[in-house]
Amino acid sequence: MNTIHSRRQFFAGSLAGVAGIAGLAVSRSALAGLPEPVIQSSAATAAPLIPNTGRPYNPVVTLNGWTLPWRMKDGVKEFHLVAEPVVREVAPGFLVNMWGYNGQSPGPTIEVVEGDRVRIFVTNKLPEHTTIHWHGQRLPSGMDGVGGLTQPQIPVGKTYVYEFEARRPGTFMYHPHADEMVQMAMGMMGFWVTHPKTRHPQISEVDRDFCFLLNAFDVEPGSRTPKVNTMTDFNIWCWNSRVFPAIDSLNVRLGDKVRIRVGNLTMTNHPIHLHGHEFTVTGTDGGPTPPSSRWPEVTTDVAVGQMRQVEFIADEPGDWAFHCHKSHHTMGAMGHAVPTMVGVDHRGLVGKIQQLVPDYMVMGERGMADMGEMEMPLPDNTAPMMTGTGPYGPLEMGGMFSVLKVRADQKPGDYKDPGWFKHPAGTVAREYTGPLAEASRPPSAPAAQPGATLPKARKPGPPAGH
Ligand SMILES: [Cu+2]
């Protein structure tokens, strides 16, 4: 359930502090007239925001996010972003201290229409200055949000206003251009969609239009605040500051034309892969791609600072994995530093260790799939290495993974999770129980590792002696 709180009281209380701001800062009289900030307290996927003022458009659905309501004033769409510390639920029971906008990280999606005049008030409630850069937009240089270059940074406690026309339709992002390493490592970013004002030859009308940002954090298991100096070794790989299985599924109706817009504000590239369908990349941050330039793909790499927009017809019913293809990015925080134990023979050792450490488990000798069902005690407040359970058992995934659910009976406009797919009889991979022929190998073939003779890993259960 999505609860949007107005901060009228909170905001009224802060008005006294903003008198007498110089330069670009909003005057007291203008401030009195700015839109009340809307705060989101839930990390659930909000229903699409159907526009009730301005030009009509077909709204997007932000995965585990929401669209910021606006106020129409004298023909200008006015938004109010509040940069502030937030606590984001990355997964149930896993809370991270982030910086974001209006109660969440990422901030709300901003949706406007090509040609709209847009005014965005930005109130800084962070402990340090900030700015907002409107990634990809055509706008006056002074509205580009690069602290020091095109404007003074927004001081703590002050409100600045950005105003420009949304000149070209497309998919954009926003993020600070002030102490960028820290502020983005803390989760400050958001999505922006400018819808075309009329039918556009290169922009299709679609039935479902999803968007989300790729972001990453380095949160030591058991702690709650990201390490802001990490350059490449992140351990929490997120879609919109969520990890599998807490990333909502993309629920569509069989035959729907589906668009998914993915923006990358991490420090590495992410090959985003969809099962069961081919898609085409129909747009980048630079705008829609000419149809003659498109080719089919099932994976598209989204490099750092890029947005890729893909489209396909969801014409195969089922539950289709949708994930980053880097296998370390579909993993939780605990797995990255585990030593490789494949093929290591523990026989004779386990009993001795268990005399000292009764709970000692043999892990990884036969691969690490056991991790998917083990309930090892975790430090408080982290995500297991592999988790999530489907109708057939553990999924052994984490991080950047979700499921496209294509259903014939999903109603138009209904985004509810339909549950697991009911496969028609005879369409699920099954065990073969007939006779097996032994493969003939040349006598010179090297012997395989002695996997068949390894001890059995101890599975989760009550610890010895309990
Ligand atoms: Cu990735």
Boltz pocket constraint, residues with backbone or C-beta under 6 A from the ligand:
constraints:
  - pocket:
      binder: B
      contacts: [[A, 237], [A, 269], [A, 270], [A, 271], [A, 324], [A, 325], [A, 326], [A, 329], [A, 400]]
      max_distance: 6.0
